[in-house]
Amino acid sequence: MDRHERITRAIELSGLKKSEIAAACGVANSAVTQWITGESKSLRPENLYALAKATGFCAEWLAIGEGPEKEPASNVSMAAQPNMMFRYPVISWVAAGSWAEAVEPYPPGFSDRYEMSEYDSKGPAFWLEVKGDSMTSSVGQSVPEGSLILVDTEADAHSGKLVIAKLASGDKATFKKLVDDGGRRFLKPLNPAYPMEMCADDCRIIGVVVRALMKL
């Protein structure tokens, strides 16, 4: 079954109109038609997640046809569970850096590793494995090398938050603390041995770090 056939199946079984799907995904009706017919070969990650949420189908199944099509149905009404878990891909720092430039930064099959979290992201999210000791500190907040950090690409990025940013000087993303000083933004390492970097106009915030898993 091709991707457009899976999308067609999801929309048909959801009982939603094309206009309702378009509104849920923030696109024009014509875009939904192109997804169904297969005329459009790309589907932005945020639209894929929105489509999965609107139809009740699994995003991984819609994208690449793997995993369960839907959560098992039940004729018993269950109370909302407080400990829901969500599955996010683990990607490379280079792939994270490409988020700001690519039209479809994470095409189907871009990751073969996933980790779970109870965090329900506001937008597309992913895990990164921390490299180096620039965010390791002997006092206060510290995120040592080897930790897995969960990045929400649509969480609010404001001063004091740990963020993933992309500087014009390199292809890779960087992990730092966002600091606002006198109207100017800086990227501050938690390790005092490393210098701060200015987050100028060519600096792009990719997402906010919302969770961290430490290695023991």
N, C-alpha and C positions, 0 to 999 in steps of 0.2 A: 504494500500500500504506500503510495507516494505521499509526500507531506501535504500537498493540496487536498488529497483524498482524506487524510486524517483530519485536516481542518474542516473540510466539508462535513464529515461525520460528526465532529464535535459540535458544530453550529446547528446541524439538523437535530441532533438528540437533545440539545440544550433548550430547544423551543424558542430561541431568541430570533428576532428579526435582524437583517443585515444592519439596519440603522442603529439597533441597540448594541450590536457587537462593535460597530464603528465608534459609538459614543463611549463605550467601556474602554476601548483601546486608544481613543484620542486620534482617530484617523478619519478620512473621508469614506463614504460608502463605496466609492470606486476602488479603494484600496482593499477592502474586504472582498469585493468581487474578484480582484486579481489574485488574492490569496487562494480563493476557492478554485479558480480556473487554472492556477499554476502559472499565470502570466507573470506574476511577480516572483522572482527567484530568491528574494531576500526578505527576511522578517526581523525587524529590530528586536533585541532582547526584551526591552520594556514592553513592546507590543505582544510578544509571545507570552510573557508572564501575565499580562492583562487578559489575553485571550483564554489562557488556562484558568484563571480565576473566574472569569465570566461564565465559562462553559462547564466548569467542574472537572475538566480533564487535566491530566498530568502534563506539565510543560515539557519534560524530557520525552514523553511519548509523542507529543505534537511535533517536536523538533526533529527527532531522529528515529522514532518508532520503537524505542527501548523502554523497558520498565512497564509498570502497570498502566493500562489505558485510563482507568479511573479508580478512585478508592472504592472498595467493595460496598455495594448498596445494602441497606438494611431497612426492614419495615418497622424497626423499633426506633423510636425517637430517643436519641442519646443527649444527655446534658453536655454542655460545653466542657471540654477537658482543659484544665489549667496548664498542663505540661505538654503542649503540642511541640513537635519537633519539625524542623525545616532542613532541607538538604541543599547545600551550596557547593559549587565546584571549587577545587583548589587549582590556582593558575600560577603562572610565572610572573616575575616582576616586569619582564618585557611585554607580556600580554596585557598586564595592568596598565602600563604606559600607553599602549596602543588604543585604550578605551577612548581617549579624548579626540583622536584623529579618525579612526576607522568608521565607515558607514555601518558596518555590521561587525563590531570588534570581536564578538564571540560566536562564530558560526557553529552550526550543529556539529557535535563531536570534538569541540575544542579542548575538552578536559576528560581524562579517564579516571580522575580521583574526586571523591566527594566526601564532605564531612557534615555532621549534623549540628544544629544549634536550636535552642528554644526561641531565639530571636526571630521575629517576623519582620522582614525587611520592608522598607518603604518603596524600594526600587530593586533592580537587579543587584545581586550581592555575590561576593566571592571571598574565598580564603586566600591568604598569602602566607608563606613561611618566611619569617624574619631572618634576614642575612646581616651579619656584622653586629657590632656592639654599640652603635650610635644611640640606641634607645635603652641601653642598660645603665642603671644608676644604682649606687650603693645606698641612697636614701630616697624615700618617697616613691613616686610612681616609676616603674621599671618594666620594660618588655624585652627580655633577653633574647639572644640569638636562638633560633630553633622554634620559637613560639609560633603558633598559627594565629593570625589576626583576621577577623571577619570585617569586610569593608562593605558598607551600604552606600551605593552610588547616588542615592537621593536623600540621605539624611542631612540635616542642617549642619553646615560647617561654619562654626563661629569660634572666636578666640577662646583658647583653652582646650579645644578638641584635638585629639590625635587624628591626623589625616594622612591620606595618600595623595601626593601631588606629582605633577609632571612639569619639569623645568625644560625650557627651550634648549638648554645646553646638552641634553642627553635623551636617549630613547627609553631609558628605564624609569620606573616610578620611584619615588622616595617616600620614606615613612618618617614623619616628624610631628611635632606639636605646633599647631597654628597659634600665633601670638599677634595681637594687634597692639602696636605701640605708636601713639600719636597719629593715627590715621593710616599708618603703613603696616603692611602685613609681613610677618617673618615666619620662617620654618625653623623651629628650635629643637635640637636634639636633647634628649633627657640626659645623655652623657655629657658632662661639662667639658670633657676633653675635645669635643667637636664644636666647630663654629656654627653660628646661626647663618641662615641664608635668607636673602630677601625674596619675598613672594611677590614679584612685580607683575606687570600686565601679561607677560608671557608665561606666567606660572598658572597652571590649571589644576584646580582641586578635583581629583577623580572621585573621592568618596571619604567617608568618615569611618574610623575604626570603632566598631561597636562592641566587639567581643574579642577576647584573647584566650588561647589555650596554651598553658605553659608545659614545657617538658620538665619532668622531675628526674 
